[in-house]
Amino acid sequence: MAPSYELGEKEFRYIFNFMFENLGLKESVVSYHYDVRSGNMDIKTALGSQVQVKSADNPISLLGEEVDFLILSEGANLADTIWERYLRGRIINRNGKVFIPSTPAGNGGFVHRFFLKGLDHTQGEVRSFQYSCYDCPHISAEEIAKAKDELSEEAFNEQWLGKFVSYHGLVYKAFDVNKHVVDDFDIPLYWERYRAIDYGVDNPFVCLWCAVSPDGTVYVYDEHYERQMTIRDHAREIHKKTGRDLVLLTYIDPSAGIKIDLIQYNVPVIDADPDIPAGIARVREYLSVDKLTNRPKLMVFRSCVNTVREFSTYCYPEVKASMNSNEKPLKRHDHTMDALRYFMMSRPSGYAVEIKPLEGTMEWFLQSLDAKRVRKDVIGNEGFN
């Protein structure tokens, strides 16, 4: 199954050649057709099995028989309705399997959702694998460097690195599932633990659990992401997920009108700093690779699928040439991002540096006096010169 017969032919070609040349099954084939122009491509065997190419150009033709195995060639270019209305029902009764070899296209469709779900190999039956041009031995380093220089960042990331990207200005371009998503592990008891909440009713109500390692690395290790629940039910789920963990603080948007309700259900909260540009800058800082450890300072557990998904879809509005850019992202795919931002604003900036006044200035003199007072108070054996 492909967006067109021409794309479907590529996968059919592999199967055709493998059956006829590698497996030597020509004698067991009752009939076959290989007419790309008319879209008539199929193989029928004496066992009753059949391989057939279908195109999304004629979605009605997808209805009908059930299948055991479904290949979605360039599936990221198929509309969600094709999967939901015409394809999903074809594999249910036979407990069929789906294979989706595809170049990423955008970051909001059903293939992207499958990809993010499949990153967590501990849950469900979906498995995701990502390969880039660097994994292909047939592409030279010179050709890759040339493409990187000639193409836009978005096009190179999508077509050559196999990443789902947004062409409307992704907020966290540095986020990489291969770099920032880690397998779940038991958080050591002595690590500090925090929570952050973004309130929603029709929109998701989000609570994130964050742990901080001794070296200051933040790990998002659990999430609560639900709609249409009472505050009491949200609080019950928060307590259930927290268990016996010692949570030091829970941050929330100061404008949220549910703080008293949460406190009544034994979920004490404090106001977070809601500054959006500053919060985004802090998250970006922790996503960057630390020069000392060669690792980022912000990591996400694979099981936090909604957080991973929103990292990959949180973007700015499209800016027209006649308009100034907007510093605030779109209000969608932002629920875990808001909660994370509330917590990250409580973390110290790694870029903070001590600014020393010029020697001989009044600021330098006053700072020198303050330093001497501190030494006298602590050591007790120094006076003033």
PLY file of the C-alpha trace (Angstrom):
ply
format ascii 1.0
element vertex 385
property float x
property float y
property float z
element edge 384
property int vertex1
property int vertex2
end_header
0.00 0.00 0.00
1.44 3.39 -1.05
0.38 6.96 -1.86
0.70 6.02 -5.56
1.24 2.92 -7.70
4.72 4.17 -8.62
5.78 4.18 -4.96
4.08 0.85 -4.29
6.02 -0.71 -7.18
9.29 -0.22 -5.31
8.25 -2.53 -2.47
6.56 -4.93 -4.91
9.82 -5.15 -6.87
11.70 -6.39 -3.79
9.11 -9.09 -3.14
8.87 -10.10 -6.80
12.63 -10.46 -7.24
13.05 -12.25 -3.92
10.35 -14.83 -4.70
11.45 -15.51 -8.27
15.23 -15.22 -7.95
16.26 -15.82 -4.32
13.62 -18.34 -3.24
13.05 -19.98 -6.63
9.27 -20.04 -6.20
8.39 -19.43 -9.82
6.93 -22.95 -10.16
4.54 -22.33 -7.27
3.20 -19.10 -8.79
-0.16 -19.56 -10.48
-0.24 -16.09 -12.05
1.26 -12.66 -11.76
0.93 -9.17 -13.24
3.48 -6.37 -13.27
1.91 -3.39 -15.00
2.82 -0.22 -13.11
0.96 2.17 -15.44
-2.41 0.48 -14.93
-1.68 -0.33 -11.30
-2.14 -4.05 -11.96
0.58 -5.66 -9.82
-0.04 -8.95 -8.03
1.29 -12.46 -7.44
-0.92 -15.50 -6.78
0.51 -18.81 -5.56
-0.75 -22.38 -5.63
-1.17 -22.20 -1.85
-3.84 -19.55 -2.23
-1.71 -16.70 -0.93
-1.61 -13.40 -2.76
0.53 -10.26 -2.93
-1.21 -7.17 -4.27
-0.33 -3.49 -4.69
-2.92 -0.87 -3.70
-2.80 2.92 -4.03
-4.27 5.67 -1.87
-5.30 7.39 -5.11
-8.36 5.13 -4.99
-9.10 4.62 -1.27
-12.40 2.81 -1.86
-10.46 -0.07 -3.44
-8.76 -0.63 -0.10
-11.98 -1.92 1.43
-12.73 -5.61 1.32
-10.46 -8.53 2.03
-8.54 -9.05 5.24
-4.78 -9.32 5.11
-2.06 -10.97 7.18
0.71 -8.49 6.43
0.47 -4.87 5.36
3.40 -2.82 4.02
2.84 0.94 3.98
5.40 2.26 1.53
6.24 5.90 2.38
3.46 5.69 4.96
4.28 9.09 6.46
2.77 10.63 3.30
-0.57 8.90 3.84
-3.40 10.87 5.42
-4.66 9.79 8.84
-8.07 9.03 7.32
-6.54 6.43 4.99
-5.25 4.48 7.98
-8.28 5.02 10.19
-11.07 4.42 7.64
-9.59 2.03 5.10
-6.53 0.18 6.40
-6.76 -0.55 10.11
-9.80 -2.76 9.72
-8.03 -4.97 7.16
-5.71 -6.57 9.75
-7.93 -6.92 12.83
-9.50 -10.37 12.39
-6.26 -11.99 11.19
-4.18 -10.29 13.87
-2.11 -8.93 11.02
1.17 -7.07 11.20
2.12 -3.73 9.67
5.53 -2.68 8.38
6.09 1.01 7.52
9.33 1.80 5.67
9.19 5.56 5.19
11.02 8.83 5.04
9.57 11.12 7.75
7.14 13.78 6.55
6.08 16.44 9.02
5.39 15.46 12.59
1.70 15.17 13.21
0.42 12.09 11.42
-0.36 8.54 12.49
3.07 7.24 11.41
4.78 9.74 13.69
2.53 8.68 16.56
3.45 5.04 15.90
7.12 5.98 15.74
7.04 7.72 19.12
5.05 4.90 20.72
7.49 2.34 19.36
10.48 4.04 20.99
9.43 2.47 24.29
10.28 -1.18 23.68
8.88 -2.16 27.07
5.24 -1.38 26.24
2.91 -2.70 23.56
3.78 -4.37 20.27
5.01 -1.36 18.28
8.74 -1.13 17.55
10.50 1.85 16.00
13.90 2.09 14.34
15.57 5.19 12.94
18.45 5.24 10.48
20.29 8.17 8.91
22.56 8.67 5.91
25.52 8.03 8.20
24.31 4.44 8.65
24.44 3.74 4.91
27.83 2.49 3.70
27.03 3.48 0.09
26.88 7.23 0.79
30.22 9.02 1.01
31.10 11.54 3.70
31.70 14.10 0.95
28.19 13.66 -0.43
26.67 14.02 3.05
28.69 17.17 3.72
27.58 18.60 0.37
23.92 17.92 1.11
24.20 19.44 4.58
25.70 22.58 3.07
23.17 22.93 0.25
19.91 21.95 1.94
17.93 23.75 4.60
18.31 22.42 8.13
14.76 21.05 8.07
15.19 19.30 4.71
18.53 17.74 5.70
17.15 16.51 9.01
14.11 14.98 7.33
15.52 13.51 4.12
19.04 12.60 5.23
18.86 12.07 9.00
15.43 10.44 9.05
13.96 12.87 11.59
10.39 14.06 11.86
10.63 17.83 11.64
8.32 20.84 11.56
8.66 23.42 8.83
6.86 25.99 10.98
9.71 26.55 13.42
10.24 23.74 15.90
10.80 25.20 19.37
13.30 22.57 20.51
15.30 21.74 17.39
18.08 20.23 19.50
15.80 17.47 20.83
16.86 14.12 19.41
15.22 10.83 20.39
18.56 9.08 20.01
20.26 11.53 22.34
17.65 12.66 24.86
15.42 9.57 25.25
16.76 6.83 27.54
15.56 3.45 28.72
13.67 3.53 32.00
15.70 2.69 35.09
15.18 2.74 38.85
15.82 6.25 40.14
18.23 6.08 43.12
16.56 6.94 46.42
18.92 9.81 47.21
18.14 11.74 43.99
15.91 14.79 44.44
12.40 14.39 43.01
9.94 17.05 41.86
6.60 17.33 40.09
5.17 19.93 37.71
1.52 20.38 36.71
-0.19 21.96 33.72
-3.93 22.21 34.30
-6.49 21.29 31.66
-10.05 19.98 31.37
-10.86 19.54 27.68
-7.13 19.90 27.09
-4.97 17.35 28.88
-4.19 17.70 32.56
-0.47 16.96 32.84
1.74 16.08 35.77
5.42 15.33 35.18
7.79 13.65 37.62
11.38 14.91 37.41
14.48 13.62 39.17
17.78 15.45 39.48
21.02 13.46 39.60
24.00 14.56 41.72
25.63 16.15 38.66
22.51 18.26 37.98
21.08 16.22 35.10
17.27 16.31 34.96
15.37 13.10 34.14
11.66 13.21 33.27
10.79 9.76 34.55
6.98 9.61 34.67
3.93 11.42 33.36
0.19 11.71 33.94
-1.62 12.88 30.78
-5.42 12.70 30.90
-8.53 14.63 29.84
-12.01 14.98 31.30
-11.22 13.84 34.86
-12.15 15.43 38.17
-9.50 17.08 40.32
-10.04 14.30 42.83
-9.31 11.63 40.20
-6.23 13.50 39.00
-4.98 13.73 42.57
-5.61 10.00 43.08
-3.53 9.18 39.98
-0.77 11.54 41.10
-0.58 9.80 44.49
-0.64 6.40 42.81
2.25 7.22 40.50
4.23 8.96 43.22
3.97 5.99 45.57
6.50 6.28 48.37
8.80 8.62 46.49
9.73 11.72 48.46
8.71 14.65 46.24
10.24 17.89 47.46
8.11 20.41 45.54
5.31 20.48 42.96
5.24 23.46 40.58
2.14 24.81 38.85
1.10 27.74 36.67
0.30 30.68 39.03
-2.89 31.41 37.07
-4.30 27.90 37.59
-7.47 28.09 39.68
-7.18 24.60 41.16
-4.36 25.11 43.65
-6.61 25.01 46.70
-8.41 21.93 45.37
-5.11 20.09 44.89
-3.95 21.07 48.37
-7.20 19.69 49.80
-6.39 16.37 48.14
-2.90 16.42 49.66
-1.08 17.60 46.54
0.65 20.77 47.80
1.77 23.07 44.99
3.77 26.27 44.64
3.68 28.91 41.92
6.16 28.46 39.11
7.82 31.20 37.11
5.53 31.39 34.02
7.92 33.39 31.81
7.64 31.58 28.45
10.74 32.87 26.58
12.93 32.44 29.68
11.54 28.96 30.30
12.17 27.90 26.71
15.70 29.23 26.92
16.31 27.22 30.12
15.02 24.00 28.53
17.20 24.59 25.46
20.18 25.11 27.70
19.68 21.75 29.38
19.08 20.04 26.01
22.47 21.17 24.78
25.42 18.84 25.18
27.60 19.54 28.22
31.22 20.03 27.13
32.58 18.25 30.21
30.40 15.12 30.14
29.58 15.14 26.40
25.97 14.49 27.39
22.86 16.68 27.61
21.57 17.73 31.03
17.94 16.87 30.24
16.79 13.32 29.54
13.35 11.69 29.09
12.35 8.10 29.89
11.00 6.12 26.92
7.76 5.44 28.78
6.96 9.18 28.79
5.57 8.97 25.27
3.50 12.16 25.44
6.49 14.21 26.52
8.60 12.79 23.70
5.81 13.40 21.20
5.30 17.04 22.20
9.03 17.73 22.12
8.84 16.75 18.45
5.69 18.76 17.61
5.91 21.92 19.75
6.44 24.76 17.28
6.10 28.46 16.57
3.44 29.84 14.21
4.39 30.25 10.59
5.79 33.73 10.01
5.02 35.58 6.79
7.59 37.86 5.23
5.60 40.98 6.17
5.24 40.01 9.83
7.55 40.08 12.83
8.33 36.74 14.47
6.33 35.74 17.53
8.29 34.62 20.58
5.37 32.53 21.85
4.81 29.04 20.40
1.45 27.82 19.17
-1.00 26.72 21.86
-1.05 23.09 20.80
1.18 20.13 21.61
2.29 22.23 24.58
0.86 20.56 27.68
3.88 18.56 28.80
6.08 21.36 27.48
4.41 23.88 29.79
4.72 21.58 32.80
8.38 20.92 32.03
9.03 24.64 31.63
7.52 25.31 35.08
9.99 22.91 36.65
13.01 23.90 34.60
12.65 27.54 35.66
13.53 26.35 39.19
16.84 24.90 37.99
20.04 26.97 37.96
21.38 28.25 34.68
24.63 26.63 33.65
25.54 29.78 31.83
25.51 31.94 34.95
28.96 33.45 35.49
30.38 35.78 38.09
30.82 39.28 36.72
33.75 40.94 38.52
33.88 44.76 38.67
36.93 46.56 37.37
39.69 46.95 39.93
39.72 50.41 41.52
36.01 51.17 40.98
33.57 51.76 43.84
31.86 48.41 43.05
35.23 46.66 43.35
35.94 48.37 46.69
32.53 47.50 48.17
32.81 43.89 47.00
36.24 43.67 48.64
34.74 44.89 51.94
31.96 42.32 51.73
34.48 39.54 51.10
36.53 40.54 54.13
33.45 40.63 56.34
32.58 37.10 55.23
36.07 35.84 55.99
35.98 37.48 59.44
32.61 35.95 60.25
33.70 32.48 59.14
37.33 32.36 60.19
37.29 34.92 63.03
40.92 36.03 62.82
40.96 38.73 60.11
40.22 42.43 60.43
40.09 45.27 57.96
43.20 46.87 56.45
0 1
1 2
2 3
3 4
4 5
5 6
6 7
7 8
8 9
9 10
10 11
11 12
12 13
13 14
14 15
15 16
16 17
17 18
18 19
19 20
20 21
21 22
22 23
23 24
24 25
25 26
26 27
27 28
28 29
29 30
30 31
31 32
32 33
33 34
34 35
35 36
36 37
37 38
38 39
39 40
40 41
41 42
42 43
43 44
44 45
45 46
46 47
47 48
48 49
49 50
50 51
51 52
52 53
53 54
54 55
55 56
56 57
57 58
58 59
59 60
60 61
61 62
62 63
63 64
64 65
65 66
66 67
67 68
68 69
69 70
70 71
71 72
72 73
73 74
74 75
75 76
76 77
77 78
78 79
79 80
80 81
81 82
82 83
83 84
84 85
85 86
86 87
87 88
88 89
89 90
90 91
91 92
92 93
93 94
94 95
95 96
96 97
97 98
98 99
99 100
100 101
101 102
102 103
103 104
104 105
105 106
106 107
107 108
108 109
109 110
110 111
111 112
112 113
113 114
114 115
115 116
116 117
117 118
118 119
119 120
120 121
121 122
122 123
123 124
124 125
125 126
126 127
127 128
128 129
129 130
130 131
131 132
132 133
133 134
134 135
135 136
136 137
137 138
138 139
139 140
140 141
141 142
142 143
143 144
144 145
145 146
146 147
147 148
148 149
149 150
150 151
151 152
152 153
153 154
154 155
155 156
156 157
157 158
158 159
159 160
160 161
161 162
162 163
163 164
164 165
165 166
166 167
167 168
168 169
169 170
170 171
171 172
172 173
173 174
174 175
175 176
176 177
177 178
178 179
179 180
180 181
181 182
182 183
183 184
184 185
185 186
186 187
187 188
188 189
189 190
190 191
191 192
192 193
193 194
194 195
195 196
196 197
197 198
198 199
199 200
200 201
201 202
202 203
203 204
204 205
205 206
206 207
207 208
208 209
209 210
210 211
211 212
212 213
213 214
214 215
215 216
216 217
217 218
218 219
219 220
220 221
221 222
222 223
223 224
224 225
225 226
226 227
227 228
228 229
229 230
230 231
231 232
232 233
233 234
234 235
235 236
236 237
237 238
238 239
239 240
240 241
241 242
242 243
243 244
244 245
245 246
246 247
247 248
248 249
249 250
250 251
251 252
252 253
253 254
254 255
255 256
256 257
257 258
258 259
259 260
260 261
261 262
262 263
263 264
264 265
265 266
266 267
267 268
268 269
269 270
270 271
271 272
272 273
273 274
274 275
275 276
276 277
277 278
278 279
279 280
280 281
281 282
282 283
283 284
284 285
285 286
286 287
287 288
288 289
289 290
290 291
291 292
292 293
293 294
294 295
295 296
296 297
297 298
298 299
299 300
300 301
301 302
302 303
303 304
304 305
305 306
306 307
307 308
308 309
309 310
310 311
311 312
312 313
313 314
314 315
315 316
316 317
317 318
318 319
319 320
320 321
321 322
322 323
323 324
324 325
325 326
326 327
327 328
328 329
329 330
330 331
331 332
332 333
333 334
334 335
335 336
336 337
337 338
338 339
339 340
340 341
341 342
342 343
343 344
344 345
345 346
346 347
347 348
348 349
349 350
350 351
351 352
352 353
353 354
354 355
355 356
356 357
357 358
358 359
359 360
360 361
361 362
362 363
363 364
364 365
365 366
366 367
367 368
368 369
369 370
370 371
371 372
372 373
373 374
374 375
375 376
376 377
377 378
378 379
379 380
380 381
381 382
382 383
383 384
